[in-house]
């Protein structure tokens, strides 16, 4: 099953099923970005708009991109605001967004589904204004090394999605090769497992 088809199926339960990765990502997004100022946001892999609502508390305009039509449908049902535009897009191709549009790009739980990180950083550099920020929140590669993958429940059991592993050094090297400076990196743990493997890793890069 293609990743796109899997997410279209997952959309109906994405916001309601038990999902510690989704919930921790929301925490990581808010806790990190509350410390920064931004107005124009490009949200990569916006999904059902789970982070869009909070971003609207600070942003004047948001463009949310996702490849799943059903995820976008859920986002549009939840969020009706003239400051937000949701668009279907393939992030492995050139992003049909004006260059120098955003002072913040966010990318949450998306890059594990994309093989080529360099392309993402290249496009992000084009779409960001000078001194713009690129926030990334992803499943920690340590979790991936242990076999953890994006998954959801179906009537036939747990469905795991095929993913790519990106090492910490890969994020940092590809960012640097595209002119980004690392501002902040943090690991995020489950509340009841502070001494176990971190669930997420987040980065803030500056153009």
Rosetta blueprint (number, residue, H / E / L):
1 X L
2 X L
3 X H
4 X H
5 X H
6 X H
7 X H
8 X H
9 X H
10 X H
11 X L
12 X L
13 X L
14 X L
15 X L
16 X L
17 X L
18 X L
19 X L
20 X H
21 X H
22 X H
23 X H
24 X H
25 X H
26 X H
27 X H
28 X H
29 X H
30 X H
31 X H
32 X H
33 X H
34 X L
35 X L
36 X L
37 X L
38 X L
39 X L
40 X E
41 X E
42 X E
43 X E
44 X E
45 X L
46 X L
47 X L
48 X L
49 X L
50 X L
51 X L
52 X H
53 X H
54 X H
55 X H
56 X L
57 X L
58 X L
59 X L
60 X L
61 X E
62 X E
63 X E
64 X E
65 X E
66 X E
67 X L
68 X L
69 X H
70 X H
71 X H
72 X H
73 X H
74 X H
75 X H
76 X H
77 X H
78 X H
79 X L
80 X L
81 X L
82 X L
83 X L
84 X E
85 X E
86 X E
87 X E
88 X E
89 X L
90 X L
91 X L
92 X L
93 X L
94 X L
95 X L
96 X L
97 X L
98 X L
99 X L
100 X L
101 X L
102 X E
103 X E
104 X E
105 X E
106 X E
107 X E
108 X E
109 X L
110 X L
111 X H
112 X H
113 X H
114 X L
115 X L
116 X L
117 X H
118 X H
119 X H
120 X H
121 X H
122 X H
123 X H
124 X H
125 X H
126 X H
127 X H
128 X E
129 X E
130 X E
131 X E
132 X E
133 X E
134 X E
135 X E
136 X E
137 X E
138 X E
139 X E
140 X L
141 X H
142 X H
143 X H
144 X H
145 X H
146 X L
147 X L
148 X L
149 X L
150 X L
151 X E
152 X E
153 X E
154 X E
155 X L
156 X L
157 X E
158 X E
159 X E
160 X E
161 X L
162 X L
163 X L
164 X L
165 X L
166 X L
167 X L
168 X H
169 X H
170 X H
171 X H
172 X H
173 X H
174 X H
175 X H
176 X H
177 X H
178 X L
179 X L
180 X L
181 X E
182 X E
183 X E
184 X E
185 X E
186 X E
187 X E
188 X E
189 X L
190 X L
191 X L
192 X L
193 X L
194 X L
195 X L
196 X L
197 X L
198 X L
199 X L
200 X E
201 X E
202 X E
203 X E
204 X E
205 X E
206 X E
207 X L
